């Protein structure tokens, strides 16, 4: 969960998908969860993140939106940015958007974002 100073939530959309989700991805052999988060954020949106900037929020299992008959287990971390950074979608991403509590419903959310992330974000 990447948050702007104004508590906007960053959502990304993969190429060929209609669903918006958090930046992130699969853990590679030998990586810790926090190392995976740092690597994926850099690969997908070009931000360099220090491990100590991340706060673990919890784990949630949900149906995958881009892979039929697949479940994903998300280990969700929060990153509060001190300033708005220019976000440029990279790797497999088509789009990155900042949403607020007034406009997030206009985006089709992946299950992990809808079930776990957004409810916690709305409580901030």
N, C-alpha and C positions, 0 to 999 in steps of 0.2 A: 504494500500500500504506500505509494509515493504521494505525499501531500505538499501542496504549495504553502507559502506563509499564510495565505487567506483560507487555508483548509480545503482547497479544491483537490479533487482526487484525479490522479492520472489513470486513464484507461487507454488500452491499445487494442488494435484490431489486426489480426494476421491477414496476409494476402489470401484472397479467396474465401474469407469467412465473413459472416455478417454479425458475429458476436464480438462484444467488447469485453476485455478481461484485463487483468493486471500484467505488468511485465513480469517475466519469469520463465522457468523451463525446468527441464529434467536435470537431476543431479548426475554428475559424471563420476566415474570410479575414483575413489580417493578424496572426493570433496566433502566438506561439511555443508550443512544447509546454508550457513551464512556466506560461505565462499561461493556457493552456487548463486545466491541472490546477487552478490557483488558482480560476478561474471556475467550473469544474464542481463542485469541492468546496463552494464557497459556495452554488451553486444547488441542489445535491442534498442536502447535509447541514447547511448553515448555518454552516460554519466559515470564518473568515477566515484565509487562509494567506499568509505572506510567501514570495516566491520563494526566498529564501536558506534556508528551512527544508526545502527539497526536495532529495533525493539521487537522481540518475538511476540506475536499476538495469539498464536494458536495454530492448531491443525484441523483441517476440515476435509472430508471426503465428499465428492460430488460427481455427477455424471459429466463426462467430457462432452463438449459441444462440437468438436471437430473430428472426433473419432468414435464411430458407432460401437455400441456395446462395450464401452471403456469407462472406467472410473478413474478419477484423478484424486490424489491426496495432496492437498496444498499445505505447505508449511509457510504460514503468512507472517511477514515482518512489516513493520511500519518504518518509513523513512520520512522525516520532516525536513524539507528543504528550507534553508534560511533565506533564499531568494529564488525568484522564478528563473529557471534555466531554460534555454532554448532546447526543446526536445525535437530531435530528428529521428523518425523511425528508421531502423536499420534492420539488417538480417531478414527475417521472414515477415516483418511488419509492414503493413500498408499505411497505417494511420495511428497517430497518438493525439489524444484530446484531453484537455483539462475540463472536468465537469464540476458543477456545484450542486448544492442541495435543491436547487430550483429546476435544473435542466437534465439531471442524470436519467430521469425516466424516459427520455426520448431516445435513449440508446438501448439496443438489445443486449442484455448482459449475459455473460457466461454464468453457469450455475454457481460456481465457487464465489464469484463476485456478488451475485444476487443473494445467495443464502448466508454467506459468512462475512464478506468484506463490507458491503454497503451498510448492513445493520450496525456494525461497529463504528464505521465512519460517521454515520448519522448521529451517534451518541457523543461525538467529540464536541 
